[in-house]
């Protein structure tokens, strides 16, 4: 018969740095389930013979019909974005050493002071604090590819229209099973210094916003209720900072892809050490 004995081509994969294979099908316009099934079988046999380890398959949503085929051959979901789903399979004996999907969400809270020593506070239209009559600092989540300091500045601008400059990270808090009862949350408390002072609240998210004395914010009854110890500790950190009795972590080095934060009292020392090292290397 025509085509009998015809060799089946393998899926186009690139070897990664860990002895695995990455198959990117984002540019493939079409592929039938039968074609994918045959190519995947042939590819898995070849990769096993070659001693490959972790296999990654990136499928665009246009080829979502192929997911079931891969799952039946031992692949599992790793993560998904708007444009694709990533599937993985570990070929050697377990345990797998493939990295898990992102385990944490990053949030920020902004402690913003004005020139009168007052802090910026808001009440929200929805969420945990809705209708609790509690004043809180502006908060939000960091976007993909966004630095902590930039996210804090952005959230303050979005919620209150206040322009502010990042000063330092004061503290951070971990909460487990905080996102979909599974993922953890890391919440960074950042100090910002306001450069504008007229508040224009974001109506879609913010019920009210104003400047408040730090002591008034700290002494809200909510902070003394059982179960709210973490909120009280954060409030006390803000109070100590407003009285210049607390130091946090400043932005020591920033680039488009990386940011480094360290203790305020060490930042200048580190920069001086780096400059001296650069000078000695150039001698």
ZADOLO-480141 format. One record per residue (C-alpha): residue number from 0; residue in one letter; chain; x, y, z. Coordinates in Angstrom, 3 decimals. Each point is the difference from the previous one (the first is absolute). Layout:
BEGIN
site num = NUM residuo = a cadena = A px = X py = Y pz = Z $
...
***
This chain:
BEGIN
site num = 0 residuo = x cadena = A px = 0.000 py = 0.000 pz = 0.000 $
site num = 1 residuo = x cadena = A px = 1.082 py = 3.561 pz = -0.638 $
site num = 2 residuo = x cadena = A px = 1.796 py = 1.507 pz = 3.032 $
site num = 3 residuo = x cadena = A px = 0.451 py = -3.405 pz = 1.689 $
site num = 4 residuo = x cadena = A px = 3.232 py = -0.062 pz = 2.014 $
site num = 5 residuo = x cadena = A px = 0.356 py = 3.759 pz = -0.302 $
site num = 6 residuo = x cadena = A px = 2.129 py = 1.380 pz = 2.830 $
site num = 7 residuo = x cadena = A px = -1.854 py = 2.251 pz = 2.402 $
site num = 8 residuo = x cadena = A px = 1.695 py = 3.320 pz = 0.662 $
site num = 9 residuo = x cadena = A px = 0.694 py = 1.122 pz = 3.563 $
site num = 10 residuo = x cadena = A px = -1.362 py = 3.060 pz = 1.702 $
site num = 11 residuo = x cadena = A px = 2.362 py = 2.933 pz = -0.384 $
site num = 12 residuo = x cadena = A px = 1.622 py = 0.427 pz = 3.408 $
site num = 13 residuo = x cadena = A px = 2.945 py = 1.922 pz = 1.430 $
site num = 14 residuo = x cadena = A px = 2.189 py = -1.423 pz = 2.761 $
site num = 15 residuo = x cadena = A px = -0.006 py = 2.048 pz = 3.187 $
site num = 16 residuo = x cadena = A px = 2.860 py = 0.482 pz = 2.499 $
site num = 17 residuo = x cadena = A px = -1.180 py = -2.849 pz = 2.200 $
site num = 18 residuo = x cadena = A px = -0.056 py = -2.871 pz = -2.459 $
site num = 19 residuo = x cadena = A px = -3.614 py = 0.454 pz = -0.952 $
site num = 20 residuo = x cadena = A px = -1.895 py = 0.957 pz = -3.142 $
site num = 21 residuo = x cadena = A px = -2.207 py = 3.041 pz = -0.662 $
site num = 22 residuo = x cadena = A px = -2.569 py = -0.333 pz = -2.792 $
site num = 23 residuo = x cadena = A px = -1.477 py = 3.337 pz = -1.013 $
site num = 24 residuo = x cadena = A px = -3.044 py = -0.342 pz = -2.238 $
site num = 25 residuo = x cadena = A px = -0.981 py = 3.675 pz = 0.163 $
site num = 26 residuo = x cadena = A px = 0.920 py = 0.585 pz = -3.642 $
site num = 27 residuo = x cadena = A px = -1.673 py = -3.177 pz = -1.308 $
site num = 28 residuo = x cadena = A px = -3.078 py = 0.998 pz = -1.953 $
site num = 29 residuo = x cadena = A px = -1.779 py = -3.354 pz = 0.174 $
site num = 30 residuo = x cadena = A px = 0.519 py = -3.620 pz = 1.023 $
site num = 31 residuo = x cadena = A px = -2.525 py = -2.805 pz = 0.128 $
site num = 32 residuo = x cadena = A px = -0.447 py = -2.150 pz = 3.084 $
site num = 33 residuo = x cadena = A px = 1.123 py = -3.086 pz = -1.934 $
site num = 34 residuo = x cadena = A px = 3.130 py = 1.736 pz = -1.273 $
site num = 35 residuo = x cadena = A px = 0.872 py = 1.276 pz = 3.473 $
site num = 36 residuo = x cadena = A px = -0.649 py = -3.418 pz = 1.536 $
site num = 37 residuo = x cadena = A px = 2.375 py = -1.720 pz = -2.409 $
site num = 38 residuo = x cadena = A px = 2.727 py = 2.652 pz = 0.300 $
site num = 39 residuo = x cadena = A px = -0.215 py = 0.051 pz = 3.787 $
site num = 40 residuo = x cadena = A px = 0.326 py = -3.794 pz = 0.204 $
site num = 41 residuo = x cadena = A px = 3.060 py = 0.039 pz = -2.250 $
site num = 42 residuo = x cadena = A px = 1.516 py = 2.961 pz = 1.817 $
site num = 43 residuo = x cadena = A px = -0.445 py = -1.492 pz = 3.468 $
site num = 44 residuo = x cadena = A px = 1.707 py = -3.225 pz = -1.099 $
site num = 45 residuo = x cadena = A px = 2.914 py = 1.930 pz = -1.507 $
site num = 46 residuo = x cadena = A px = 0.380 py = 2.264 pz = 3.054 $
site num = 47 residuo = x cadena = A px = -0.026 py = -2.962 pz = 2.378 $
site num = 48 residuo = x cadena = A px = 2.667 py = -1.756 pz = -2.092 $
site num = 49 residuo = x cadena = A px = 2.083 py = 3.200 pz = 0.134 $
site num = 50 residuo = x cadena = A px = -0.320 py = 0.196 pz = 3.792 $
site num = 51 residuo = x cadena = A px = -1.977 py = 3.255 pz = 0.001 $
site num = 52 residuo = x cadena = A px = -1.666 py = 1.049 pz = 3.239 $
site num = 53 residuo = x cadena = A px = -2.718 py = 2.637 pz = 0.225 $
site num = 54 residuo = x cadena = A px = -2.181 py = 0.635 pz = -3.045 $
site num = 55 residuo = x cadena = A px = -1.849 py = 3.292 pz = -0.422 $
site num = 56 residuo = x cadena = A px = -2.707 py = 0.520 pz = -2.624 $
site num = 57 residuo = x cadena = A px = -1.349 py = 3.504 pz = -0.565 $
site num = 58 residuo = x cadena = A px = -3.384 py = -0.213 pz = -1.723 $
site num = 59 residuo = x cadena = A px = -1.808 py = 3.105 pz = -1.297 $
site num = 60 residuo = x cadena = A px = -3.691 py = 0.233 pz = 0.736 $
site num = 61 residuo = x cadena = A px = -0.683 py = -0.595 pz = -3.713 $
site num = 62 residuo = x cadena = A px = 1.380 py = -3.539 pz = 0.475 $
site num = 63 residuo = x cadena = A px = -1.833 py = -0.717 pz = 3.266 $
site num = 64 residuo = x cadena = A px = -1.510 py = -3.113 pz = -1.602 $
site num = 65 residuo = x cadena = A px = 3.425 py = -1.639 pz = 0.384 $
site num = 66 residuo = x cadena = A px = 0.102 py = 0.307 pz = 3.781 $
site num = 67 residuo = x cadena = A px = -1.979 py = -3.173 pz = 0.674 $
site num = 68 residuo = x cadena = A px = 2.399 py = -2.045 pz = -2.139 $
site num = 69 residuo = x cadena = A px = 3.006 py = 1.206 pz = 2.000 $
site num = 70 residuo = x cadena = A px = -1.747 py = -0.580 pz = 3.344 $
site num = 71 residuo = x cadena = A px = -0.739 py = -3.622 pz = -0.963 $
site num = 72 residuo = x cadena = A px = 3.726 py = -0.485 pz = -0.664 $
site num = 73 residuo = x cadena = A px = 1.008 py = 1.119 pz = 3.488 $
site num = 74 residuo = x cadena = A px = 0.285 py = 3.772 pz = -0.350 $
site num = 75 residuo = x cadena = A px = -1.374 py = 2.275 pz = 2.713 $
site num = 76 residuo = x cadena = A px = -1.041 py = 3.636 pz = 0.109 $
site num = 77 residuo = x cadena = A px = 2.774 py = 2.326 pz = 1.150 $
site num = 78 residuo = x cadena = A px = -1.543 py = 3.430 pz = -0.547 $
site num = 79 residuo = x cadena = A px = -2.162 py = 1.950 pz = -2.416 $
site num = 80 residuo = x cadena = A px = -0.078 py = 3.553 pz = -1.326 $
site num = 81 residuo = x cadena = A px = -2.469 py = 1.762 pz = -2.275 $
site num = 82 residuo = x cadena = A px = 1.827 py = -1.189 pz = -3.100 $
site num = 83 residuo = x cadena = A px = 1.122 py = -3.528 pz = 0.895 $
site num = 84 residuo = x cadena = A px = 0.127 py = -2.968 pz = 2.348 $
site num = 85 residuo = x cadena = A px = 3.295 py = -1.567 pz = 1.106 $
site num = 86 residuo = x cadena = A px = 0.107 py = -3.768 pz = 0.464 $
site num = 87 residuo = x cadena = A px = 2.838 py = -2.006 pz = 1.539 $
site num = 88 residuo = x cadena = A px = 1.140 py = -3.590 pz = 0.288 $
site num = 89 residuo = x cadena = A px = 2.918 py = -1.509 pz = 1.954 $
site num = 90 residuo = x cadena = A px = 1.524 py = -2.931 pz = -1.927 $
site num = 91 residuo = x cadena = A px = 2.465 py = -1.544 pz = 2.521 $
site num = 92 residuo = x cadena = A px = -1.071 py = -1.753 pz = 3.175 $
site num = 93 residuo = x cadena = A px = -1.604 py = 2.332 pz = 2.574 $
site num = 94 residuo = x cadena = A px = 0.356 py = 2.230 pz = 1.860 $
site num = 95 residuo = x cadena = A px = -0.193 py = 2.752 pz = -2.584 $
site num = 96 residuo = x cadena = A px = 2.291 py = 3.007 pz = 0.440 $
site num = 97 residuo = x cadena = A px = -2.009 py = 2.249 pz = -2.309 $
site num = 98 residuo = x cadena = A px = -0.749 py = 3.368 pz = 1.670 $
site num = 99 residuo = x cadena = A px = -3.585 py = 0.465 pz = 1.108 $
site num = 100 residuo = x cadena = A px = -2.270 py = 2.757 pz = -1.214 $
site num = 101 residuo = x cadena = A px = 0.310 py = 3.420 pz = 1.676 $
site num = 102 residuo = x cadena = A px = -0.776 py = -0.556 pz = 3.674 $
site num = 103 residuo = x cadena = A px = -0.455 py = 3.600 pz = 1.183 $
site num = 104 residuo = x cadena = A px = -1.905 py = 3.142 pz = -0.848 $
site num = 105 residuo = x cadena = A px = 1.707 py = 3.315 pz = 0.798 $
site num = 106 residuo = x cadena = A px = -1.988 py = 2.775 pz = 1.645 $
site num = 107 residuo = x cadena = A px = 0.896 py = 3.469 pz = 1.276 $
site num = 108 residuo = x cadena = A px = -1.283 py = 2.407 pz = 2.596 $
site num = 109 residuo = x cadena = A px = 1.013 py = 3.665 pz = -0.284 $
site num = 110 residuo = x cadena = A px = 0.731 py = 2.095 pz = 3.090 $
site num = 111 residuo = x cadena = A px = -0.111 py = 3.483 pz = -1.560 $
site num = 112 residuo = x cadena = A px = 0.886 py = 3.077 pz = 2.032 $
site num = 113 residuo = x cadena = A px = -0.677 py = 3.618 pz = -0.927 $
site num = 114 residuo = x cadena = A px = 1.956 py = 3.096 pz = 1.042 $
site num = 115 residuo = x cadena = A px = -2.190 py = 0.349 pz = 3.113 $
site num = 116 residuo = x cadena = A px = 0.880 py = -3.470 pz = 1.258 $
site num = 117 residuo = x cadena = A px = -3.450 py = -1.404 pz = -0.850 $
site num = 118 residuo = x cadena = A px = -0.443 py = -3.330 pz = -1.729 $
site num = 119 residuo = x cadena = A px = -2.183 py = -0.912 pz = -2.968 $
site num = 120 residuo = x cadena = A px = -2.862 py = -2.387 pz = 0.837 $
site num = 121 residuo = x cadena = A px = -2.893 py = -1.487 pz = -1.926 $
site num = 122 residuo = x cadena = A px = -3.209 py = -1.979 pz = 0.440 $
site num = 123 residuo = x cadena = A px = -0.862 py = -2.522 pz = -2.712 $
site num = 124 residuo = x cadena = A px = -3.205 py = -0.786 pz = -1.876 $
site num = 125 residuo = x cadena = A px = 0.618 py = -3.745 pz = 0.083 $
site num = 126 residuo = x cadena = A px = 2.187 py = -2.663 pz = 1.546 $
site num = 127 residuo = x cadena = A px = 0.807 py = -0.929 pz = 3.579 $
site num = 128 residuo = x cadena = A px = -0.270 py = 3.550 pz = 1.397 $
site num = 129 residuo = x cadena = A px = -3.296 py = 0.898 pz = -1.679 $
site num = 130 residuo = x cadena = A px = -2.514 py = 1.575 pz = 2.419 $
site num = 131 residuo = x cadena = A px = 2.321 py = -0.565 pz = 2.979 $
site num = 132 residuo = x cadena = A px = 0.500 py = 3.753 pz = 0.495 $
site num = 133 residuo = x cadena = A px = 3.764 py = -0.580 pz = 0.024 $
site num = 134 residuo = x cadena = A px = 2.536 py = 2.387 pz = -1.494 $
site num = 135 residuo = x cadena = A px = 2.893 py = -1.814 pz = -1.674 $
site num = 136 residuo = x cadena = A px = 3.031 py = 0.799 pz = -2.124 $
site num = 137 residuo = x cadena = A px = -0.334 py = -0.261 pz = -3.806 $
site num = 138 residuo = x cadena = A px = 0.720 py = -3.561 pz = -1.074 $
site num = 139 residuo = x cadena = A px = 0.208 py = -2.056 pz = -3.157 $
site num = 140 residuo = x cadena = A px = 1.813 py = -2.758 pz = -1.869 $
site num = 141 residuo = x cadena = A px = 3.153 py = 0.257 pz = -2.075 $
site num = 142 residuo = x cadena = A px = -0.423 py = -0.443 pz = -3.738 $
site num = 143 residuo = x cadena = A px = 2.069 py = -2.377 pz = -2.092 $
site num = 144 residuo = x cadena = A px = 3.471 py = 1.489 pz = -0.558 $
site num = 145 residuo = x cadena = A px = -0.597 py = 2.842 pz = 2.471 $
site num = 146 residuo = x cadena = A px = 2.364 py = 0.860 pz = 2.863 $
site num = 147 residuo = x cadena = A px = -1.298 py = 0.249 pz = 3.562 $
site num = 148 residuo = x cadena = A px = 0.826 py = 3.709 pz = 0.260 $
site num = 149 residuo = x cadena = A px = -1.664 py = 0.766 pz = -3.352 $
site num = 150 residuo = x cadena = A px = -3.126 py = -1.933 pz = 0.940 $
site num = 151 residuo = x cadena = A px = -0.337 py = 1.957 pz = 3.239 $
site num = 152 residuo = x cadena = A px = 0.277 py = 3.323 pz = -1.845 $
site num = 153 residuo = x cadena = A px = -2.514 py = -1.150 pz = -2.638 $
site num = 154 residuo = x cadena = A px = -2.595 py = -1.257 pz = 2.487 $
site num = 155 residuo = x cadena = A px = 0.045 py = 3.274 pz = 1.941 $
site num = 156 residuo = x cadena = A px = -0.456 py = 1.968 pz = -3.218 $
site num = 157 residuo = x cadena = A px = -2.835 py = -2.238 pz = -1.223 $
site num = 158 residuo = x cadena = A px = -1.950 py = -0.005 pz = 3.269 $
site num = 159 residuo = x cadena = A px = 0.458 py = 3.622 pz = 1.112 $
site num = 160 residuo = x cadena = A px = 1.659 py = 1.933 pz = -2.865 $
site num = 161 residuo = x cadena = A px = 2.844 py = 0.882 pz = 2.390 $
site num = 162 residuo = x cadena = A px = 3.484 py = 0.183 pz = -1.507 $
site num = 163 residuo = x cadena = A px = 2.555 py = -1.500 pz = 2.350 $
site num = 164 residuo = x cadena = A px = 3.644 py = -1.040 pz = 0.051 $
site num = 165 residuo = x cadena = A px = 1.154 py = -3.348 pz = 1.355 $
site num = 166 residuo = x cadena = A px = 2.101 py = 0.244 pz = 3.175 $
site num = 167 residuo = x cadena = A px = 0.509 py = -3.519 pz = 1.329 $
site num = 168 residuo = x cadena = A px = -1.458 py = -3.413 pz = 0.762 $
site num = 169 residuo = x cadena = A px = -0.962 py = -0.015 pz = 3.669 $
site num = 170 residuo = x cadena = A px = -0.956 py = -3.655 pz = 0.465 $
site num = 171 residuo = x cadena = A px = -1.582 py = -2.978 pz = -1.724 $
site num = 172 residuo = x cadena = A px = -2.534 py = -2.615 pz = 1.107 $
site num = 173 residuo = x cadena = A px = -0.621 py = -3.546 pz = -1.250 $
site num = 174 residuo = x cadena = A px = -3.487 py = -1.530 pz = -0.112 $
site num = 175 residuo = x cadena = A px = -0.463 py = -3.612 pz = -1.069 $
site num = 176 residuo = x cadena = A px = -3.015 py = -1.448 pz = -1.827 $
site num = 177 residuo = x cadena = A px = -1.048 py = 3.598 pz = -0.541 $
site num = 178 residuo = x cadena = A px = -0.751 py = -0.211 pz = -3.744 $
site num = 179 residuo = x cadena = A px = -2.645 py = -2.539 pz = -1.104 $
site num = 180 residuo = x cadena = A px = 0.691 py = -1.857 pz = 3.276 $
site num = 181 residuo = x cadena = A px = 3.282 py = -1.179 pz = -1.515 $
site num = 182 residuo = x cadena = A px = 2.532 py = 2.656 pz = -0.946 $
site num = 183 residuo = x cadena = A px = 1.918 py = 2.139 pz = 2.487 $
site num = 184 residuo = x cadena = A px = 0.109 py = 3.784 pz = 0.130 $
site num = 185 residuo = x cadena = A px = 2.977 py = 2.243 pz = 0.806 $
site num = 186 residuo = x cadena = A px = -1.087 py = 3.481 pz = 1.020 $
site num = 187 residuo = x cadena = A px = 2.589 py = 2.809 pz = -0.049 $
site num = 188 residuo = x cadena = A px = -0.604 py = 3.110 pz = 2.098 $
site num = 189 residuo = x cadena = A px = 1.642 py = 2.939 pz = -1.783 $
site num = 190 residuo = x cadena = A px = 0.568 py = 3.574 pz = 1.111 $
site num = 191 residuo = x cadena = A px = -0.669 py = 2.712 pz = -2.587 $
site num = 192 residuo = x cadena = A px = 0.327 py = 3.768 pz = 0.168 $
site num = 193 residuo = x cadena = A px = -2.820 py = 1.984 pz = -1.594 $
site num = 194 residuo = x cadena = A px = 0.818 py = 2.740 pz = -2.500 $
site num = 195 residuo = x cadena = A px = -3.637 py = 0.971 pz = -0.657 $
site num = 196 residuo = x cadena = A px = -2.697 py = 0.250 pz = 2.649 $
site num = 197 residuo = x cadena = A px = -3.449 py = 0.441 pz = -1.552 $
site num = 198 residuo = x cadena = A px = -1.830 py = -3.339 pz = 0.109 $
site num = 199 residuo = x cadena = A px = -2.196 py = -1.165 pz = -2.878 $
site num = 200 residuo = x cadena = A px = -1.205 py = -3.476 pz = 0.903 $
site num = 201 residuo = x cadena = A px = -0.461 py = -2.852 pz = -2.444 $
site num = 202 residuo = x cadena = A px = -3.792 py = -0.412 pz = 0.101 $
site num = 203 residuo = x cadena = A px = -0.003 py = -3.604 pz = -1.259 $
site num = 204 residuo = x cadena = A px = 2.056 py = -1.315 pz = 2.947 $
site num = 205 residuo = x cadena = A px = 0.216 py = 2.693 pz = 2.670 $
site num = 206 residuo = x cadena = A px = -2.955 py = 1.068 pz = 2.176 $
site num = 207 residuo = x cadena = A px = 1.898 py = 2.781 pz = 1.780 $
site num = 208 residuo = x cadena = A px = 3.545 py = 1.366 pz = 0.322 $
site num = 209 residuo = x cadena = A px = 1.605 py = 2.644 pz = 2.200 $
site num = 210 residuo = x cadena = A px = 3.093 py = 1.095 pz = 1.919 $
site num = 211 residuo = x cadena = A px = 0.044 py = -1.206 pz = 3.595 $
site num = 212 residuo = x cadena = A px = 2.284 py = 0.391 pz = 2.999 $
site num = 213 residuo = x cadena = A px = 2.146 py = -3.108 pz = 0.385 $
site num = 214 residuo = x cadena = A px = -1.017 py = -0.379 pz = 3.661 $
site num = 215 residuo = x cadena = A px = -3.676 py = 0.063 pz = -0.969 $
site num = 216 residuo = x cadena = A px = 0.581 py = -2.735 pz = -2.574 $
site num = 217 residuo = x cadena = A px = 1.884 py = -2.168 pz = 2.504 $
site num = 218 residuo = x cadena = A px = -2.605 py = 0.395 pz = 2.742 $
site num = 219 residuo = x cadena = A px = -2.956 py = -1.265 pz = -2.046 $
site num = 220 residuo = x cadena = A px = -1.940 py = -2.641 pz = 2.010 $
site num = 221 residuo = x cadena = A px = 0.463 py = -2.479 pz = -2.859 $
site num = 222 residuo = x cadena = A px = 3.706 py = -0.342 pz = 0.775 $
site num = 223 residuo = x cadena = A px = -0.707 py = -1.213 pz = 3.543 $
site num = 224 residuo = x cadena = A px = -2.513 py = -2.699 pz = -0.902 $
site num = 225 residuo = x cadena = A px = 0.968 py = -3.657 pz = 0.389 $
site num = 226 residuo = x cadena = A px = 1.479 py = -1.407 pz = -3.189 $
site num = 227 residuo = x cadena = A px = 1.234 py = 3.351 pz = -1.278 $
site num = 228 residuo = x cadena = A px = 3.451 py = -0.132 pz = 1.597 $
site num = 229 residuo = x cadena = A px = 1.810 py = 0.267 pz = -3.337 $
site num = 230 residuo = x cadena = A px = -1.925 py = 3.127 pz = -0.955 $
site num = 231 residuo = x cadena = A px = 0.873 py = 1.521 pz = 3.368 $
site num = 232 residuo = x cadena = A px = 3.700 py = -0.794 pz = -0.450 $
site num = 233 residuo = x cadena = A px = 0.007 py = 1.624 pz = -3.448 $
site num = 234 residuo = x cadena = A px = -1.757 py = 3.058 pz = 1.417 $
site num = 235 residuo = x cadena = A px = 2.621 py = 0.246 pz = 2.753 $
site num = 236 residuo = x cadena = A px = 2.792 py = -0.218 pz = -2.570 $
site num = 237 residuo = x cadena = A px = -1.553 py = 2.972 pz = -1.799 $
site num = 238 residuo = x cadena = A px = -0.207 py = 1.887 pz = 3.289 $
site num = 239 residuo = x cadena = A px = 3.652 py = -0.704 pz = 0.843 $
site num = 240 residuo = x cadena = A px = 1.046 py = 1.085 pz = -3.480 $
site num = 241 residuo = x cadena = A px = -1.931 py = 3.265 pz = 0.278 $
site num = 242 residuo = x cadena = A px = 2.011 py = 0.745 pz = 3.143 $
site num = 243 residuo = x cadena = A px = 3.338 py = -0.886 pz = -1.664 $
site num = 244 residuo = x cadena = A px = 0.460 py = -3.005 pz = 2.266 $
site num = 245 residuo = x cadena = A px = -0.022 py = -2.660 pz = -2.712 $
site num = 246 residuo = x cadena = A px = 2.082 py = -0.724 pz = -3.104 $
site num = 247 residuo = x cadena = A px = -0.890 py = -2.255 pz = -2.893 $
site num = 248 residuo = x cadena = A px = 1.453 py = -1.066 pz = -3.331 $
site num = 249 residuo = x cadena = A px = 0.828 py = 2.563 pz = -2.692 $
site num = 250 residuo = x cadena = A px = 0.264 py = -0.580 pz = -3.731 $
site num = 251 residuo = x cadena = A px = 3.744 py = -0.477 pz = -0.397 $
site num = 252 residuo = x cadena = A px = 0.125 py = -1.054 pz = -3.640 $
site num = 253 residuo = x cadena = A px = -2.693 py = 0.058 pz = -2.665 $
site num = 254 residuo = x cadena = A px = -0.012 py = -1.199 pz = -3.596 $
site num = 255 residuo = x cadena = A px = -2.731 py = -1.001 pz = -2.471 $
site num = 256 residuo = x cadena = A px = 0.138 py = -3.629 pz = 1.167 $
site num = 257 residuo = x cadena = A px = 1.453 py = 0.082 pz = 3.521 $
site num = 258 residuo = x cadena = A px = -0.311 py = 2.080 pz = 3.172 $
site num = 259 residuo = x cadena = A px = 2.075 py = -0.305 pz = 3.166 $
site num = 260 residuo = x cadena = A px = -1.149 py = 1.239 pz = 3.415 $
site num = 261 residuo = x cadena = A px = 2.138 py = 0.132 pz = 3.143 $
site num = 262 residuo = x cadena = A px = 0.008 py = 1.610 pz = 3.441 $
site num = 263 residuo = x cadena = A px = 0.191 py = 3.780 pz = -0.009 $
site num = 264 residuo = x cadena = A px = 3.125 py = 0.084 pz = 2.162 $
site num = 265 residuo = x cadena = A px = 1.814 py = -2.410 pz = -2.326 $
site num = 266 residuo = x cadena = A px = -0.947 py = 1.490 pz = -3.387 $
site num = 267 residuo = x cadena = A px = 2.701 py = 2.684 pz = -0.158 $
site num = 268 residuo = x cadena = A px = 2.614 py = -2.419 pz = 1.323 $
site num = 269 residuo = x cadena = A px = -0.854 py = -2.544 pz = -2.696 $
site num = 270 residuo = x cadena = A px = 0.185 py = 2.619 pz = -2.749 $
site num = 271 residuo = x cadena = A px = 3.351 py = 1.249 pz = 1.296 $
site num = 272 residuo = x cadena = A px = 1.334 py = -3.576 pz = 0.083 $
site num = 273 residuo = x cadena = A px = -1.192 py = -0.632 pz = -3.548 $
site num = 274 residuo = x cadena = A px = 1.606 py = 3.230 pz = -1.230 $
site num = 275 residuo = x cadena = A px = 3.293 py = -0.872 pz = 1.689 $
site num = 276 residuo = x cadena = A px = -0.044 py = -3.473 pz = -1.495 $
site num = 277 residuo = x cadena = A px = -0.643 py = 1.416 pz = -3.475 $
site num = 278 residuo = x cadena = A px = 2.882 py = 2.445 pz = 0.420 $
site num = 279 residuo = x cadena = A px = 2.416 py = -2.694 pz = 1.123 $
site num = 280 residuo = x cadena = A px = -0.921 py = -2.222 pz = -2.935 $
site num = 281 residuo = x cadena = A px = 0.675 py = 2.794 pz = -2.464 $
site num = 282 residuo = x cadena = A px = 3.454 py = 0.760 pz = 1.456 $
***
